[in-house]
Amino acid sequence: MSEPFRYEVLPLPGQQTSFLVDGVEKLRWHFGTDSPRPFFFPFHGPANVSLTRMGHPGAPNHDHHCSIWFAHNQVTGVNFWANTSPAYIRQREWLCYQEGPESAEMAVLLDWFDGHDPAPLLTQTLIASLRLHADGGTLLELQAEFTPQASQLELGQTNFGLLAVRVARELSAHFGGGQLRDSEGRTGEAEIFGQQARWMDYSGPVTQGTGADRKTLFEGITYFDHPQNISYPSAWHVREDGWMGASVCRTAPVLIRKEQPLVLRYLLHAHPGEPDAETQTRLARQFADSPSWSLRKPLRKHTYWEVVR
């Protein structure tokens, strides 16, 4: 009998998929039809407390904020961002669940529908890879490929899209005790909003345990842009209320062609303690140097797809 892998991908009822390390959940993927779009929640740091949340702490009109998710509010003029729009994103199928001693991967195929035409406007192939960092933190690498169904498609100019992160209340600068920092040494929304940066960090105190076992720790999320991304270094949409996103289309629209899909790569590091400049610099360099992921037909039996670098 083979030994169980350290990194596991576990499909669950209710259209959910859990990523486990040593039997402990670090991340969960939700793709049910009760939400307008799929999302990841929770995203656990070293203390196994989620560093992201569902929704805004004080604004009910921000229920479209779902932890970690892909969306855009100007896809040929169609709003895929707000829950009030008829547009929605659906997972057509999972392609690969991959387990191993050093990481776990998932590949899924998503369709973006405008809410009127039964055919999708575009398809998205999403590859997610999860592993632990040497500091005990969690690394989530995301690669998304967007292919229009027509010969071309425009992503309009906007702050909103494509990878969005809503941090936990405690990490928020306004609602908690957190702070925004970027790769250029700036801090806070006023200094960072709309500015270009190679990475963004939101860190603050988090609470672990209950009652007599309750204690406060310090953790955060560093969000890395990849040098191959079309907008690198991206201008960032950030807020003191606990929000950050690399705005691919902040300064100009992006035209995607069917024969040349848009590929975006990001890395999220759920880390312990204050953000460490040496660690961030090393991770940014390693991420920049890493090959992209690809799907291929495997040689082993009973497996349709595998992801490889």
Secondary structure, 3 states (H helix, E strand, C coil): CCCCCCEEEEEECCCEEEEEECCEEEEEEECCCCCCCCEEEEEECCCCCECECECCCCCHHHCCCECEEEEECCECCECCCCCCCCCEEEEEEEEEEECECCCEEEEEEEEEECCCCCCCCEEEEEEEEEEECCCCCEEEEEEEEEEECCCEEEECCCCCEEEEEEECHHHCCCCCCCEEEECCCCEHHHHHCCCECCEEEEEEEEEECCHHHCEEEEEEEEEEECCCCCCCCCEEEEECCCEEEEECCCCCCEEEECCECEEEEEEEEEEECCCCHHHHHHHHHHHHHCCCCEEECCCCCCCCCEEEC
